[in-house]
Structure formats: structure tokens, C-alpha cells
Amino acid sequence: YVWDDPRDINLIFESKLADYAGAKFAILTDCCTNGLYLSLQYRLLEKKLRGGQDISLPVQSYVSVPMIILQSGMNPVFVEEKWSGMYQLGESGIWDSAARFTEMMYVGGDALQVLSFQIKKRLPIGRGGVILTDDSSAYAWLKRAVYDGRDLTTPYADPGHVSQIGWHFYMTPEDAARGILIMDALPKKNEDTMSYENYPPLDSYDYFGGKR
């Protein structure tokens, strides 16, 4: 691998992930939860979602997912779903794919499919995630949003360098380099690491209103 700037390592990793998963684009994040949060923000911006809307998700899933739905101004609604590896948030086109990492896994269409590289996953960087998409507009917005709204193709002092509101959710080049090396040693086909059976029901928590 050859690079001129440390951030080129992130581009190398993104290209490897997109090719492996069968997507056109990949946007690295510092974790899956923040990738899902940014995906919700993009759907709100597109007006494919709206504030106050109900978003369904499996009642047996990770606790951060209903939290980011609430923090995005929408309402989590729990449903029974026997999922493995991944599931969709309602009909949003956003997929929580934290527990799946295998060749050609991207679901296609206009999906925003978010993966996790936490220690229990197939690509155990320690912390990290990626958003997969075929949508060039989504890619352009998310690529800036993940790094404080910055356009990294322009100099920092350029008046247009900060082109939108963003978040500090980027993956460091050090973590990206670790991901590349681990990925190179992985098989192409991998079983899911988790399913609904790994999680207790979430509707008992008062935080989420017990809506079902």
C-alpha cells in the first residue's frame, strides 16, 4: 500500500470495503452507532423521514439504536423480528448491519447499510464502522458530515473548505490501517456474529416509552 497523506489510508480502506461488500461507495466512521445516526440525519435532509415519525426496529437489538432514533426527533416502535446479522429501521432504507461482514453483502438500491468493527465483530479494529451506499449524493454529503463538514479535497484555509454542518465522527488513519491489515487476513465468506437471540427485549426500559 502506498500513500502520500495519512488520510489516503482511509480512502484505501474505503475502496477495499466497497469492493468487498459490492457497493459503489463506503464512508468510514468512528463507530456503527454514529454511522446510523448520520444516516438518519441524511434521510431527514432528503425528507424521506420526518421529525415525530415512528420508526420500527426489533425489540431485541442493541440499546443505542432506539436512543439515536429518539435523539433524531423520531419515535422508536418495537416489533418482533427474528433477525440475524442485520435488520432495517422501518422502511427507511437504513440497515443496521453491525453483526454481518461477508463478501457481496450490500443490499443494493438506495440503502444506507452500516457495519460495525467493534471487538466482537468479524473485523475487530476495536472501534469503527462504515456506511455502504450506491448513492453518489449520499456519499458526498456523508463524506463531509463525518469530518466536521469539511471538504478534505481542498486546503483548510480555503473559504469553501467547511461546506456544511458536520460531526466529529471520522475514523483515524491508524484505525483504518489496522482494519486493512485485519481485512487482508480474513476469509471472503463469514457467518453472522449475532442475532436477535443475543439481546434482551428493550421495551421494558422507560426511556423508550415501552411503545410496541
C-alpha positions in Angstrom: 0.0 0.0 0.0 1.3 3.5 -1.0 0.0 6.8 0.2 1.2 10.5 0.2 -1.0 11.7 3.1 -2.1 9.7 6.2 -5.8 10.3 5.2 -5.2 8.4 2.0 -5.1 5.3 4.2 -8.8 5.9 4.9 -9.5 6.1 1.1 -7.7 2.8 0.6 -9.7 1.2 3.3 -13.0 2.6 2.0 -12.2 1.3 -1.5 -11.4 -2.2 -0.2 -14.7 -2.3 1.8 -16.8 -1.1 -1.0 -15.4 -3.6 -3.4 -15.7 -6.4 -0.8 -19.3 -5.6 0.0 -20.4 -4.9 -3.5 -21.3 -1.3 -3.0 -20.2 1.8 -5.1 -19.1 3.8 -2.0 -18.0 3.4 1.6 -17.7 6.1 4.2 -15.7 5.3 7.3 -17.0 6.3 10.7 -15.7 6.0 14.3 -18.5 3.5 15.2 -21.6 1.9 13.8 -24.0 3.9 16.1 -22.7 7.2 14.7 -23.0 5.8 11.2 -26.6 5.0 11.8 -27.1 8.5 13.4 -25.7 10.2 10.3 -27.8 8.0 8.0 -30.9 9.2 9.9 -29.8 12.8 9.5 -29.4 12.3 5.8 -32.8 10.7 5.4 -34.3 13.7 7.3 -32.4 16.1 5.0 -33.8 14.2 2.0 -37.3 14.4 3.6 -37.7 10.6 3.3 -38.1 10.7 7.1 -39.6 13.5 9.2 -39.5 14.6 12.8 -42.0 12.9 15.1 -42.3 9.9 12.8 -42.5 6.3 14.2 -39.5 4.1 13.3 -39.8 0.4 13.9 -37.0 -1.8 14.9 -36.6 -5.2 16.5 -37.4 -5.3 20.2 -34.3 -7.5 20.7 -31.5 -5.2 19.4 -28.7 -3.0 20.8 -29.7 -0.2 23.1 -28.0 2.6 21.2 -30.3 2.2 18.2 -33.6 3.4 19.8 -31.5 6.1 21.5 -30.3 7.6 18.3 -33.9 7.4 16.8 -35.0 9.5 19.8 -32.1 11.9 19.5 -33.0 12.4 15.9 -36.5 13.6 16.9 -38.3 10.4 16.0 -40.1 7.6 17.9 -38.8 4.0 18.2 -41.5 1.4 17.9 -40.5 -2.1 18.8 -41.6 -5.1 16.8 -40.9 -8.9 17.0 -38.3 -9.8 14.4 -36.1 -12.8 14.3 -33.2 -11.2 12.5 -29.6 -12.4 12.0 -26.7 -10.2 11.1 -28.7 -7.2 10.1 -32.2 -5.6 10.0 -33.8 -2.4 8.5 -35.0 0.5 10.5 -38.7 0.6 9.5 -38.8 1.3 5.8 -36.1 4.0 5.9 -33.6 2.1 3.7 -31.2 2.3 6.7 -29.8 -1.1 7.7 -28.1 -1.9 11.0 -25.6 -4.5 9.7 -23.4 -4.5 12.8 -23.3 -8.3 13.0 -22.6 -9.1 9.4 -19.4 -8.9 7.4 -19.1 -11.1 4.3 -18.4 -10.8 0.6 -21.1 -9.0 -1.5 -23.2 -8.2 1.5 -24.5 -4.8 0.3 -28.3 -5.0 -0.1 -28.4 -2.5 -3.0 -31.0 0.0 -4.1 -30.7 3.3 -2.2 -29.8 1.6 1.0 -27.5 3.1 3.7 -26.0 0.0 5.2 -24.0 0.5 8.4 -21.3 -2.0 9.6 -19.5 -2.3 12.9 -15.8 -3.1 13.6 -16.1 -3.4 17.3 -14.1 -6.1 19.1 -16.8 -8.8 18.9 -17.2 -8.4 15.2 -15.5 -10.1 12.2 -13.3 -7.0 11.6 -12.3 -6.3 15.2 -10.4 -3.0 14.9 -11.6 -2.1 18.4 -13.8 0.8 17.4 -15.1 1.8 14.0 -17.8 1.4 11.3 -18.6 2.1 7.7 -21.7 3.3 5.8 -22.2 1.5 2.4 -24.2 3.1 -0.4 -24.6 3.3 -4.1 -26.0 6.8 -4.0 -23.4 9.4 -5.0 -25.4 12.3 -3.4 -25.5 10.4 -0.1 -21.8 9.7 -0.4 -20.9 13.3 -1.0 -23.0 14.5 2.0 -21.9 11.8 4.4 -18.2 12.1 3.5 -18.3 15.7 4.6 -20.6 15.2 7.5 -18.4 12.6 9.1 -15.5 15.0 9.3 -16.9 18.3 10.7 -18.5 19.3 7.4 -15.0 19.6 5.8 -14.2 19.0 2.2 -10.8 17.2 2.5 -10.1 17.7 -1.2 -9.5 21.4 -0.6 -6.9 23.3 1.6 -8.0 24.0 5.2 -7.8 27.8 4.6 -10.0 27.6 1.5 -13.2 29.6 2.1 -15.3 26.6 0.9 -13.4 24.0 3.0 -16.2 23.8 5.6 -19.2 23.3 3.3 -21.9 22.1 5.6 -22.7 21.3 9.2 -20.9 18.1 10.3 -20.0 15.9 13.2 -16.7 14.7 14.6 -17.3 11.1 13.7 -14.3 10.2 11.5 -12.1 7.1 11.7 -8.4 7.8 12.4 -5.8 6.7 9.8 -4.3 4.5 12.5 -7.5 2.6 12.9 -8.0 2.4 9.1 -4.6 0.9 8.7 -5.4 -1.7 11.4 -8.6 -2.5 9.5 -6.8 -3.0 6.2 -4.3 -5.5 7.7 -7.0 -7.5 9.6 -9.2 -7.5 6.5 -6.4 -8.9 4.3 -6.2 -11.9 6.6 -10.0 -12.6 6.7 -11.8 -15.1 4.5 -14.2 -13.8 1.9 -17.2 -15.6 3.4 -18.1 -15.2 7.1 -21.0 -16.2 9.3 -23.1 -13.6 11.2 -21.7 -12.9 14.6 -25.0 -12.0 16.3 -28.8 -12.3 16.0 -31.9 -11.2 18.0 -31.1 -14.0 20.4 -28.1 -12.1 21.8 -30.2 -9.2 23.1 -32.8 -8.9 25.8 -36.1 -7.1 25.0 -35.7 -3.3 25.1 -39.4 -2.3 25.5 -39.1 -2.7 29.3 -36.9 0.4 29.5 -38.9 3.6 30.5 -36.5 5.6 28.3 -38.2 4.4 25.2 -41.8 4.6 26.4 -42.4 0.9 26.0 -44.1 1.6 22.7 -44.8 -1.6 20.8 
